[in-house]
Amino acid sequence: QMQLMESGGGSVQAGGSLRLSCTASKEELYFARRCMGWFRQAPGKGREAVATVNMDGNTSYADSVKGRFTISRDIDNNILSLQLTTLKPEDTGVYYCAARAIVHCRNSYLDDSLYKYWGQGTQVTVSS
């Protein structure tokens, strides 16, 4: 069972930046070989994909965050990160990191139903 824990959320004004981190348990041996992603859920809305990365380091982004958010992975320390810049009020929500169960994963689709392991989430609030 892969365990994930997010950190780095907070409250910022529009135009500001945040960096989110997601740490996987040290016992996780396949961190570098899984597809992983960041998802978010705004108040009163469904969960949506933000960004994903596959085992080759190939990334995918939702259109709403392209050019503003960057996903990255530190495979030495089992940390998945999301750099958020030029934040907008509509970026407000709970941000979750997730991982697919498949090892040697190259299909990091922007589809939350494909992801098995989830963190507890971290709140991001952007004020205008």
Secondary structure, 3 states (H helix, E strand, C coil): CCCEEEECCEEEECCCCEEEEEEECCCCCCHHHEEEEEEEECCCCCEEEEEEECCCCCEEECCCCCCCEEEEEECCCCEEEEEECCCCHHHCEEEEEEEEEEECCCCCCCCHHHCCEECCCEEEEEEC
